[in-house]
Amino acid sequence: MLDTASFPIMAKWPPQHPDRLQLYSFPTPNGVKASIMLEETGLPYEAHKVTLADADVKSPEFLSLNPNNKIPAIIDPNGPDGTPIGVFESGAILLYLAEKTGQFIGQSATDKHRITQWLMFQMGGLGPMLGQLGFFYKFAGSEIEDLRPRERYINESKRLLNVLNQELKGQDWIAGDYSIADMAIAPWLRGLDFYGAKEVVGWDDHANLTAYLDRFLDRPAVQKGLVTPARD
């Protein structure tokens, strides 16, 4: 059973349903990975909005669950050893929920490793590079007169998009069947709209990717997960 002694975060975001999995998140590309997965699996959960403001992500309560002060994070009152467990890092949450439910992780050990390598591709490459692209193209980095940082991340983003576009040739999803790898990758592709960077990376030249993202966004669970927790 959940209690504030074990999970101080509940003092700031008290659960109404402590028997359900607790999600602490905000609808960013990383944040919606967890909410989409929860919607896809059908696990009962309760969503708490944790804004990106220091008052939330750097609060003692949130840091007690994720010392790295980043969303998303979860608490599962029904952990794998019969006791509650907290998990942070979006990729780790996807793997945890996939193993808990046996869903979206493939049917064999080979499938799991194929899916995991593309999950790591997103975690170590696509997400960080597109995030830096956003910083140098839309946000404060765009004011830097030296164009070399921006060009670096534009070019690396183009390279990674080409990798994905080639891999998707002749298939609907990145690693066979729809999986946690797609739930990790596609929200970051969608983020190019927010950055206003589709044109600069040649998005329309990637026919396999554009169709892939459309398929992803057509899923009802994705549509719900993208707005959970609500911003307002």
N, C-alpha and C positions, 0 to 999 in steps of 0.2 A: 504493500500500500504506500502511496506517495505521502510524504510529510515534509514540512519545511525544514526540519532538522537535517534531513538527508539532501534536500534540494531547495536551498534558500531562494532560488529564482521564483518559487511559488509565492513568496511574500509580495513580490512586485506584480506578478501576473498570476493571480490565484485561479486555479482550475474550478470550473463548475462541474466537470465530470472527471474526477481523479482516476476513475477506472479506465479511461481512454488514453491512448497515446497523445502526448502533448507536443505540439509544434510551436516553436518560437521562430518567427520568420518575417520577411518582408518581400513583396513581389519584385525582386530583382532576378536577373538570369540565374544566379546561384540559388536564390531563395525558392523560386518556383520549382526547382528540381524536386524538392522534398514534397511540396504540396501536390504536384502532378503525380508522383509515385503513390502517395497516399490515396489519391482519388482513383488511380488505376487499380490498386490492389483491393479497394473497398474496406480497408481497415478503419474501424471507428477512431476518430481523432478529434482533438480540440485545438483550434488555431489561435495563437496569441500574436498580435501585431507588435513587433519589436522594430522600431524605426532605426534608421542609420545614425541618428543623433547620439552624441556622446552620453546624454542622459539615459539612454537605453543601453546601447551596446557596450558602453564602458562603465555601466553601473555595477556595483559589487554583486548584485543579484544575478545579472547576466554572466558576469565573469566567473561566477561560481559554477556555471555549467560549461561555458566555453572561455577558457583563459585567453584565447586568441581574438576575442571581441568581434567575431563575425557571425552573421546569420548565414544559414539556418542552424538550428540545434533542435534536438528532440529529447524527450524522456519517454521511455516505454515502461509502464508500470508492470508489464508482464515480460520481463527480460528472459534471456535464454537460459539462465540458471535458476529461474524461479524468483528472482528478485528484480526490482526496478533498475534500469540502466539509462544513463545519459549518453548521447552520441552527438558529436559535432563534426563539422566538415561535410559539405554536401555530397561528395563522392562516397565517403564512409557511410553516410546515412542511406544513400541508394543501395549500397552493398548490404548493409544491415537489413533493410526492409526486404530486399530481394531474397536473402537467405532465410529471413523469418517466415516469409510467405511461400517461398518456392516459386515465385513469379518473376518473369522478365529477366531471368538470369540464364536461360537456355535449358535444354533437356539433358545435357551431358557435361562432363568435366571439360571436354573440348570446347563446347559451346560457351561455358562460363569463362574460360580463358580468352576466347576470341572477343567476347563482350567486354571483359575487363580491360583488355589492351586498348579498346576504343574509348572506354571510360577514362583511362589514364591519358590518352591522347587529348581529351578535352581538358582534364584537370591540369595537366602540365604544359599544354601548348595552346590550344584554341582559346580557352577562357582567359588566361593571362595576356595573350597577345591582343585579342580583341578588346580587352579591358584597357590596355595601354593605348591601343588605337583610339578608343573613345576619349581618353585623357588628352592625348596630343592633337586630336582632330576637333573635338567639340568643347572640351572643358579647359581648365587653366593652362594646360600645355600648349594649346593653340595660340597663345599669346607670345610664345618663345620665338624670337627672331630666327634662331638657328633651326633650319628645316630638317636637319639630319635625323633627329629623333622621330619626327612624324613620318618621314620617308621610310625609316627602318620598320616601323610597325605597320605601315601601309603595305610594304612589300612582303613582310612576313605573314600578314593576314591573307594576302593574295595567294601565297604559297600554300598555306593551310587549307584555304577554300578549294584550291585545285586538288589537293590530296583527297578531300572529301568527295568532290565532284567525280573524280575518277573512280573512287571506291564504290560509289553508288550506281555506277553504270550497270544497268540490267537488274537492279534489285531495289526493293522499296525501302529497306532499312539498312543501317550501317553494318550490322553484324548478323545478318540472317533475319530471324524474326524480330519484331519490335521488342526493345529491351531497355534496360536502364542506360545503356550507352546513348540511345536516341534521346532519352529524357534529359541527359546531360548536355548533349551537343546542340539540339535544336533551339533551346531557349537563348543560347548565345548567338546563333544565327539571326534570330528574331531581334536581338539587341542592336543589330546594325541599323535598323530603322530608327531606333532611339538616338543613336549617334549621328544620324544623317550621313552615314558613310557608305551606303550601298553603291553609289555611283563611283566613288573613288577606288573601291576594291573590285569594280567590274562585276557586280552581283548578277546582272542580267545575262552575263556570258556563261553562267553556270546552270545549264538547264536541269541537270539532275538534282542539284541542290534546291533550286526554286520549287520543283515538284515535291521534293522531300519535305521541305518546310510546310508546304500547303497540306500535305497528308497529315503531318503532325498536328497542325493547328485545327484540322477538321475533327480531331478526336474529342468527344464530349468531356472526358476526364481532363484533358489538357485545357480546354476552355474554362473549366471550373478551377483548376489548379493555378492558372495564370492570374486569377484575381483573388487568391486566398493566401494569407489573410487580406481583407480589403484594405486599401490605402486609407480610406476615410471611415 
